[in-house]
Each structure stands twice: as structure tokens, then as C-alpha cells.
Amino acid sequence: MLVSARSFDEYRAMFALSDHDLTLRVLDCPGGAASFVALAGARGTDAVAVDPQYGSGRAQLGELVLREIEHKHAFVAANASSFVWSWFGDVDRYTELRTRAARTFAADLTAHPHRYLAGSLPRLPFADRSFDLVLSSHLLFSYGARLDEAFHLTALLELARVARHQVRLFPLLLHTTDQRYPALDHLRAELADHGIPTRLRRVDYEFQPGGNEALVLDCTDHRAPPRPTAQPATGFDPVRWRHLDPTS
């Protein structure tokens, strides 16, 4: 699976993030080499990223992503007609923005390592309702040809577990075919059975043809069932940031 370097502005567009959203405590899962947490953190947002690549070898991640961007540039240039260019403009700007994002990410990973925690779906290292808003891009649904429906449901429930208000996911298309993930409606019904209403939201971003919708999970009234294994103590915060007031 690819580790991509999407920009802060891409995140704002993909997830329809408002100025109010950026006053909340936000989790990016998986974060990859995106610059969202770096630039959101610089403006005062409580933002944390989690990704399996933040474990051993994380110091080399920025350089590896820059090499990957070079390869992706050649692919995108050769297949430019397969993409929508209304947001990026052209291939060169696409590569410029991704390169800038990768370098911003690498610098922030060194300067603020506590913002980047190793972990992966479907089991995250956070207590219940640790974040106000959870963002997840280009894993679920995108890799639907490799990750089965059971994994998707377990992962969605895990994202909902750590969210106090909303989970937003983008895109809803398979990355291999540009077709909508076939089990999306069934997963939405399963989430409804768990007390998690969902809705589709049109966004002002499209790179894959037809990929201009996000899935929004309303987690405000959701309470996850106890896990079969021991939980961290109430208030546990592995990134040592402010504890949330559970009554707010």
C-alpha cells in the first residue's frame, strides 16, 4: 500500500474542513506522509496522526516518500487523461504540492515526534472518544480489492470508538477501478445497526473521476461496547496532550 504525501489544503477540500473543525482535536488515520498534522498543529489545532510507518525506520520515511513521488509523477504524467485536474491544474503542480507536503511532514516528524504515533487499523492505541473528529483517507474503500468487508466494518467501528463526534472518510472509490466500493451500502446498514448514522457529503475535490464524496459517521451518541481485553485507564493519552473533558 502506498504512503502518500497529501497537503493541508487537500485535506481541507477532501474532508470539507471548516475553520470550526480546525478548533477541535483531530486524528488523521492513517496519516502517511501528509502535511496536515504539521500545518494544522502550527495554527494551533490539536492534531495527531497514527500510521504503522511511524514505528521503526520512521526517520527515513520522508526520503522514501520523495522517491515514491518521483515514480508517481511519471505514472500520472503518462496517464493524465485518467485523472480530473480541476483541483491540481496539471501534473507539475500535482508533483510540486506532494513534494512540498512530504518535506513539511519530514521536518515536523523531527521537530514534533509526539504528534506521530505508530499504530494501525483495526486496533488503535487510544482510549474511547479520544478525539472530536477523525479523518481517514485512501485506505478503507480505496483498497477494497485487498481488504475484505469484515476488515472494513471492524475498522469503521474502531474509528467510531475513538471519535466523540464525527468520522469522515474519503474517497469512496476503489483505487484500481475508480468504481464505488461495492459493499458501501451494506456497511452503512451495519453501522446503523450499531447506532452510528451515516451520510454522504459532496466535497470540492476530485482527482479520481467520480471521487468527490466523503462518508460521514455521526458518533455523538455512539458508545462502543467494552473490549475483551483490558483498557487503558480513563484519561490515558499516549501522545501526552490535553485530556478531554468527558462532559463537554
N, C-alpha and C positions, 0 to 999 in steps of 0.2 A: 504494500500500500504506500502511496506517495506521501511525502511530507512536504506540504506546500507553504509558501510564504505570502499569505494574503495580507492586504493592507488594512489599516484602521478604517479608511474610507470605504473599502469594500465591505467590511463588517457592518458599518452603519447602513449601507444600502441593502445588503443581503438580509439583514435582520430587522430592517426598518427601525433602527435605534433612534429614539428621541433624546433630547437633552435630559429629560427626566430619567430615562433609562440609565444614563451615564452617572446619575447620582446614587444608583443602587449598588449593592455588592454583586458582582458578576463573575460567573465561572465560564471559561472557554474550554470546551471538552469535545474533541481533542484539540489542543492548541497548535500543534505543529510548530512551524516557524513563523507564524503570523505576528505582525507588529501591533495587533490590537491591544494586548495587555500592556505593552510598553507605553504606547501613546495614551491609552486610557488612564493608566497609572500616573503619567506625567501631568494629566489635567485634574488629578485628584480622585479618580474613580477607584473604589475598592475592587480590583480586578485580579483574578488568579487564573492561571492556565494549568491544565493537567494533561499529560501525554506520556505514553510509555517511553518515548525517546528522551525524556528528561532524566533518565537514570544514568547508568554508566555510559561514558562516551559523549555526554552532553556538550562538553567543551568543543568538540569537533562538529557539532550539528550545524552551526551556521555555515561553515565552509562546505560541508556536504550538500547543503541545500543550494548554495550558489552554483555548484557544479550541476546539480539537477536542473536548475533554472536554465542553464546553457543548453542542455539537451531538450528541455521542454520548448525553448524558443524555436529550435529547428523544427520540432514536430508541429507546433502551432503555425509557424510560417508556411510549412508545406501543406497544411490542412486548413488554411484560414477561412475558406468558404464554409467550413463546417461549424463555425462559431458565429455568435452575434457580437458585433463590435460597437453597439450603441453606448456602452459604458466605457470601454477602454479606448476606443477610437481606432487603434491599429496595433499591429504586432509589436512594434518597437516600444510603444507606450506600455503595453502589457508587460513586457520584459523589464522595462525600467522600473515600474511600480513594484513588481515582485522582487527585484534585486534590492531596491531601497528598503522594502519591508524586511527582507532577510537580514540585512545589515543592522537595521534598527533592533530586530529581535535579538541578534547575537550580542549586540552591545548591552542590551537590557538584561539578558541572561547572565552576563558577567557582573553587571552593576547591581542588579536586584534579584539574586538567585532564589530568594524566598517566594517570589511570585510564580515560580515554575516548579510544579510538583510531579514526580513520577507516579503514574497510575494509569489504569485503562478500564474501559468498559468491558464487562458488565458489572464491575465492582469497584467503586471509587472510595478513596481514603478520607471521606468526610462524614461528619455526623449528619443526621436528618436535618433538612431545612437550613443548611449552612449558608445558602446563597439566595438572594432575592430573585435573580434572573440567571438562567443557564442557557448558554448558546452552544450549539453543536452543528458543525458544518462538514460536509464532504466525507462522512464515514457511513452513518446509517443512511439507508436508501441508496446512496451512491455506490456502495459495494454490496448491493443486494444480490448480485450474482454469486458472491462468495460467502456472505453472512446470511444464515438462514432466518426464517421468520421467528423462530424461538429466541435466537440471539437478539433480534430487533426488539421483541417485546420485553425481554429481560433488561436490555439496555435502556429502553424508554422508561421503564418503571424505576430504574436506578437513577436516571436523570431527574425524574419527578420526585424521587425520595429526597434529593439534596436541594430541591428548589422550594422556596417559600411561596412564590407567586407564579412564575411562568418558566416554561422551557420553549425555546424557539429552535427549529431545525431547518436547515437549508443545504442543498436543494432536495427535491422530492424525486429526482430522476436518477436512473442508473447511469453511471459514467461511461459505460461501454456502448449503450444504445440510444441514449437521450430519451428513453421511454420512462414514464412514471413507474415507480416501484409497484409491482403488481399486487402486493398484499397490503397496500396502504389503507384501503377502506376497512379491511378486516382488522388491522392493527388498531385503527381508530375505534372500532367497535369494542375490541378487547380493553382498550384504555377506558372507555366509557363504563364498562363493567367494573373497572377498578375505581370508579368515582373521579375520573380525570376527563373532563370535557375537552374537546379539541376543535380547532377551526383552521381553515386555510386562509392565508393572508397574501395578497398580491404585493410584491415589492418592486422597487425601482432599480432592479438589477437583473441582467440576463446575459449569460455567456453561452451556456448550452441552449440550443433552441427549445423554447417552451419552459425553460427553467427560471421562472420568475414568480414562484410561490414558496412561501415558508409554511411549515406546520407549527401551530402554536398550541401548547398544552397548558391549560389552566390548572395550576396545582394549589390554589389558595386553600381549598377545603379538603385537600388530599392528605391523609395520614398513612404512611407506609406501615405495613404490619411488621412486628419485630423480626429481626433476622434470627436465623437458627444459631448463630454464633454470638459471642459476647460483643457488645457495642462499646465504643469509646464513651467515656464519662460525658455527661451533659456539659456543653460549652467547649468541648475539645476542638481545637483549631490548629491543624498541623502546620499552617503557614504563619501562625503567631500574629494574626491580625485581630482587629476588634471583635469581641464577642457580640453576637446579635441579641437584642432584647426579644425573647420569645413572645412577649405580649404585644409587640408593635406590629 
